[in-house]
Amino acid sequence: MSKPSRVALVTGGTVGIGAAISESLLGAGYRVAANYARNVEAACMFEARTGIATFAWDVSDLQACARGVTRVQTALGPVEVLVNNAGVTRDALLHKMTVAQWREVIDVDLGGCFNMCRSVIEGMRERHYGRIINVSSVNALAGQAGQTNYAAAKAGMIGFTKSLALESAAFNITVNAIAPGYTDTAMVAAVRPDLLAQILKTVPCGRLARPAEIARGVLFLAADDAGFISGTTLSINGGKYLS
């Protein structure tokens, strides 16, 4: 069991998988900060329901991330667990994809991972402790038509994870990724029903993941006693893609 004093910061932490991660960390005794970008109503409802402190900033902006981390650390203490969960999709076949659709996904999903890690890594190295968990995707491993931007960003997170793990191991900082499969969230609910039905046929478990099932993987990797696990990608996809 991790010490109650650990501070965990979850980006995109007020809805969907991020909300489940934030709540699971709170239940395990962490002091949790949940970041969000624009959905103020959802963040207010989440904070009122859970008591978890919420903080607004755009993870695609490095300076905003640095200021946001300072705000969290002033309120709660040093960030010792970082979960990079914030992400967007802007699906289109490549021959129809706009530069804006490409850039937004790369900047938020992959750029946000860099920006947040850059904002906490020096403090973690100074304290000789840290847990970083990057939320990738099954589509980073298997690919998905219409998601060249998303798959590229999420695959980039896996390479980023391995490299930062090598840089950080001597400082008692672990860096891991999880690759969720299709999960029962608003993002997946927006998929056309006929397409979603086809996707579910490829999942041996025959259903969507529950957000809490993804959160369990994060809790495992965030724990104090997970210190010998680093540079890995934990697939939680119901058997859809085996690597």
C-alpha positions as CSV (number, residue, x, y, z in Angstrom):
1,M,0.0,0.0,0.0
2,S,1.4,3.4,-0.9
3,K,1.9,6.0,1.7
4,P,-1.1,8.3,2.3
5,S,1.2,11.3,1.9
6,R,1.8,10.7,-1.8
7,V,0.5,13.3,-4.1
8,A,-0.9,12.1,-7.4
9,L,-1.7,14.3,-10.4
10,V,-4.0,13.0,-13.1
11,T,-4.4,14.9,-16.4
12,G,-7.8,14.7,-18.0
13,G,-8.8,13.5,-14.5
14,T,-12.4,14.5,-14.2
15,V,-14.2,12.4,-16.8
16,G,-14.1,8.9,-18.2
17,I,-11.0,6.8,-17.6
18,G,-9.3,9.8,-15.9
19,A,-12.1,10.2,-13.4
20,A,-11.9,6.5,-12.5
21,I,-8.1,6.8,-12.0
22,S,-8.5,9.8,-9.8
23,E,-11.1,8.2,-7.7
24,S,-9.2,4.9,-7.4
25,L,-6.0,6.8,-6.3
26,L,-8.1,8.7,-3.7
27,G,-9.5,5.4,-2.4
28,A,-6.0,4.0,-2.0
29,G,-5.0,6.9,0.2
30,Y,-3.3,9.3,-2.2
31,R,-3.9,13.1,-2.2
32,V,-5.2,13.6,-5.7
33,A,-5.3,16.6,-8.1
34,A,-7.3,16.2,-11.2
35,N,-6.5,18.4,-14.2
36,Y,-9.0,19.3,-16.9
37,A,-9.0,21.6,-19.9
38,R,-12.3,23.1,-20.8
39,N,-15.3,21.3,-19.4
40,V,-15.9,23.4,-16.3
41,E,-19.3,22.0,-15.6
42,A,-18.1,18.4,-15.5
43,A,-15.1,19.4,-13.3
44,C,-17.3,21.2,-10.8
45,M,-19.6,18.2,-10.6
46,F,-16.7,15.8,-10.2
47,E,-15.1,17.9,-7.4
48,A,-18.4,18.3,-5.6
49,R,-19.1,14.5,-5.8
50,T,-15.6,13.3,-4.9
51,G,-13.9,16.1,-2.9
52,I,-10.9,15.8,-5.3
53,A,-9.3,19.2,-6.1
54,T,-9.5,20.1,-9.8
55,F,-7.2,22.4,-11.7
56,A,-7.7,23.8,-15.2
57,W,-4.9,24.1,-17.8
58,D,-4.1,23.1,-21.4
59,V,-1.6,20.3,-21.4
60,S,-0.5,21.2,-24.9
61,D,1.0,24.4,-23.5
62,L,4.3,23.8,-21.7
63,Q,4.2,27.1,-19.7
64,A,0.6,26.3,-18.6
65,C,1.7,22.9,-17.4
66,A,4.6,24.4,-15.4
67,R,2.2,26.9,-13.8
68,G,-0.4,24.2,-13.2
69,V,2.1,21.9,-11.4
70,T,3.2,24.8,-9.2
71,R,-0.4,25.4,-8.2
72,V,-0.9,21.8,-7.4
73,Q,2.3,21.6,-5.4
74,T,1.4,24.7,-3.5
75,A,-2.0,23.3,-2.6
76,L,-1.1,19.6,-1.9
77,G,2.6,19.1,-1.9
78,P,5.2,17.7,-4.3
79,V,3.9,15.7,-7.2
80,E,5.2,12.1,-6.7
81,V,2.8,10.3,-9.1
82,L,1.9,11.6,-12.5
83,V,-0.7,10.0,-14.7
84,N,-0.7,11.4,-18.3
85,N,-4.2,10.6,-19.3
86,A,-5.4,13.7,-21.2
87,G,-6.1,13.0,-24.8
88,V,-8.3,13.9,-27.7
89,T,-9.3,12.2,-31.0
90,R,-9.9,13.9,-34.3
91,D,-10.6,10.9,-36.5
92,A,-10.3,11.1,-40.3
93,L,-8.8,9.0,-43.1
94,L,-5.4,10.3,-43.9
95,H,-6.3,11.6,-47.4
96,K,-9.0,13.7,-45.8
97,M,-7.2,14.7,-42.5
98,T,-6.4,18.3,-42.1
99,V,-3.2,19.7,-40.6
100,A,-5.3,21.1,-37.7
101,Q,-6.7,17.6,-37.0
102,W,-3.2,16.1,-37.0
103,R,-1.6,18.9,-34.9
104,E,-4.2,19.0,-32.2
105,V,-4.0,15.3,-31.5
106,I,-0.2,15.2,-31.5
107,D,0.1,18.4,-29.4
108,V,-2.4,17.2,-26.7
109,D,-1.8,13.5,-26.6
110,L,2.0,13.3,-27.2
111,G,3.0,16.9,-26.5
112,G,1.0,16.9,-23.3
113,C,3.0,13.9,-22.1
114,F,6.3,15.7,-22.7
115,N,5.0,19.0,-21.2
116,M,3.8,17.3,-18.0
117,C,6.8,15.1,-17.5
118,R,9.1,18.0,-18.2
119,S,7.3,20.0,-15.5
120,V,7.7,17.3,-12.7
121,I,10.9,15.4,-13.6
122,E,13.4,17.7,-12.0
123,G,11.6,17.6,-8.7
124,M,11.3,13.8,-8.8
125,R,15.0,13.5,-9.5
126,E,15.8,15.8,-6.6
127,R,13.6,13.8,-4.3
128,H,14.8,10.4,-5.7
129,Y,11.2,9.2,-6.1
130,G,8.6,9.2,-8.7
131,R,5.9,7.2,-10.5
132,I,4.9,8.2,-14.1
133,I,2.2,6.3,-15.9
134,N,1.4,7.3,-19.5
135,V,-2.0,6.3,-20.8
136,S,-1.5,5.0,-24.4
137,S,-3.9,2.9,-26.3
138,V,-4.5,-0.5,-27.9
139,N,-4.5,1.4,-31.2
140,A,-0.9,2.4,-30.7
141,L,-0.1,-1.3,-30.9
142,A,-2.6,-2.6,-33.4
143,G,-3.3,0.5,-35.5
144,Q,-6.8,1.7,-36.5
145,A,-8.1,3.1,-39.8
146,G,-9.0,6.7,-39.5
147,Q,-6.7,7.3,-36.5
148,T,-3.2,7.9,-38.0
149,N,-2.9,10.9,-35.8
150,Y,-4.1,9.2,-32.6
151,A,-2.2,6.0,-33.2
152,A,1.0,7.9,-33.9
153,A,0.7,10.0,-30.8
154,K,-0.1,7.1,-28.6
155,A,2.7,5.0,-30.1
156,G,5.0,7.9,-29.5
157,M,4.1,7.8,-25.8
158,I,5.3,4.2,-25.6
159,G,8.7,5.1,-27.1
160,F,8.8,8.2,-24.8
161,T,8.0,5.9,-21.8
162,K,10.9,3.5,-22.5
163,S,13.5,6.3,-23.0
164,L,12.5,8.2,-19.9
165,A,12.5,5.0,-17.9
166,L,16.1,4.5,-18.9
167,E,17.0,8.0,-17.9
168,S,15.2,7.9,-14.6
169,A,15.9,4.4,-13.1
170,A,18.9,5.5,-11.1
171,F,16.7,8.1,-9.3
172,N,14.1,5.6,-8.1
173,I,11.6,6.9,-10.7
174,T,9.6,4.4,-12.7
175,V,8.0,5.3,-16.0
176,N,5.4,2.9,-17.5
177,A,2.6,3.0,-20.0
178,I,-0.8,1.3,-20.0
179,A,-2.6,0.5,-23.3
180,P,-6.3,0.4,-22.7
181,G,-8.7,-1.3,-25.1
182,Y,-12.1,0.1,-26.0
183,T,-13.6,1.4,-22.8
184,D,-17.1,2.4,-21.8
185,T,-16.6,6.2,-21.9
186,A,-18.1,9.2,-23.7
187,M,-15.3,9.1,-26.2
188,V,-16.2,5.5,-27.3
189,A,-19.9,6.3,-27.0
190,A,-19.4,8.8,-29.9
191,V,-18.3,5.9,-32.2
192,R,-21.0,5.0,-34.7
193,P,-23.0,2.0,-33.4
194,D,-22.4,-0.2,-36.4
195,L,-18.6,0.5,-36.2
196,L,-18.6,-0.2,-32.5
197,A,-20.5,-3.5,-33.0
198,Q,-17.8,-4.5,-35.5
199,I,-15.0,-3.6,-33.0
200,L,-16.6,-5.6,-30.2
201,K,-16.6,-8.7,-32.4
202,T,-12.8,-8.5,-32.3
203,V,-12.6,-8.4,-28.5
204,P,-12.5,-12.0,-27.1
205,C,-14.0,-10.8,-23.8
206,G,-17.0,-9.6,-25.9
207,R,-17.5,-6.3,-24.1
208,L,-16.1,-2.8,-23.4
209,A,-13.8,-2.3,-20.5
210,R,-15.1,-0.6,-17.4
211,P,-13.1,2.5,-16.5
212,A,-12.4,1.1,-13.1
213,E,-10.6,-1.9,-14.7
214,I,-8.2,0.5,-16.4
215,A,-7.7,2.4,-13.2
216,R,-6.6,-0.9,-11.4
217,G,-3.6,-1.0,-13.8
218,V,-2.6,2.5,-12.8
219,L,-2.9,1.7,-9.1
220,F,-0.6,-1.3,-9.6
221,L,2.1,0.7,-11.3
222,A,1.8,3.7,-9.0
223,A,2.4,1.8,-5.8
224,D,5.6,2.2,-3.8
225,D,6.3,-1.5,-4.1
226,A,6.2,-1.4,-7.9
227,G,9.7,0.0,-8.0
228,F,11.2,-2.8,-10.1
229,I,8.7,-2.3,-12.9
230,S,9.8,0.3,-15.4
231,G,9.7,0.9,-19.2
232,T,6.8,-1.5,-19.6
233,T,3.5,-1.3,-21.4
234,L,0.6,-3.0,-19.6
235,S,-2.1,-4.0,-22.1
236,I,-5.7,-4.0,-20.7
237,N,-7.7,-4.8,-23.8
238,G,-9.8,-7.9,-23.2
239,G,-7.6,-9.9,-25.5
240,K,-8.1,-7.7,-28.5
241,Y,-4.4,-7.4,-29.2
242,L,-1.8,-9.8,-27.8
243,S,1.8,-8.6,-27.9
